[in-house]
Amino acid sequence: MTSDRNALQTFWGIIALLFIASAVITIVWCTSMSAMEEMPMPGGWGMSMTWMPMSGQSGFDATASFLVMWDVMMLTMMIPCLVPMLLRYRQAVQRTSAPRLGWLTALVGLGYFLVWTIIGLIVFPVGVELNAILMQHKELSLVVPVATGILVLAVGSLQFTNWKLQQLTCCRELPFRGQTAPDDACTALKHGLRLGIQCSRCSAGLMSILLVMGMMNLFGMAVITVAITFERLAPARKWVTGTIGAIGIGAGFFLIAQAAGIF
């Protein structure tokens, strides 16, 4: 009992340190990025410096810098959702009296964030290429504000679908809920990968809003983090997803109207 309690206290201590450290670093980066002027584009919007490599920076260095920033940001945003799943895994492993519970938990977390790292590897070159196209074809940038509004509207509508509710249910009912988990490293890593894939699918819509609205926008990041956490953990998830969806639909219509010059 005492050793279990000490192990749990250690777990919470590490989680708290990771969250605080990543949040502080994210805030510092967002603040420094906001101090950099965006590139004005036709259509009345600004291109973020996130997708523009620094002068003299190689493609590898730019990708590595982005991944570090992306991973720290994911730590900040996803730890609140990941903790209940890690606790569920620890309870399942403890039924086998696993002596390596801490390391196995770390492997689950590693697998989870490995998925997000791979997503970052895909997002960065796509973002760079897309912004390069917009810079070369100025006429395309005129439709960006309207396209952004349509995307937000679509994500808001997605919140009302059965598919979205199924993804949330899967996140809550992933393997080992109320079961015994094998206490080996391979199973732990695979479980983390499975968690990451499911979580990324569930969060894809809301994360896409953050990407198009400005990845280093601190207010937007906080709003999306709260939305993802509440829809994942709140008991009345259908009511929560519906509320988030309604807000998204309203914001989408507002952005489209704003782009059309109505506001």
Secondary structure, DSSP 8 states (H G I E B T S, - for coil): -HHHHHHHHHHHHHHHHHHHHHHHHHHHHHHHHHTS--EEETTTEEE-GGGS--TT--HHHHHHHHHHHHHHHHHHHHHHHHHHHHHHHHHHHHTTT-TTHHHHHHHHHHHHHHHHHHHHHHHHHHHHHHHHHHHH-HHHHTTHHHHHHHHHHHHHHHTTSHHHHHHHHHHHS-TTTTS----SHHHHHHHHHHHHHHHHHHHHHHHHHHHHHHTT-HHHHHHHHHHHHHHHH-SSHHHHHHHHHHHHHHHHHHHHHHHTT--
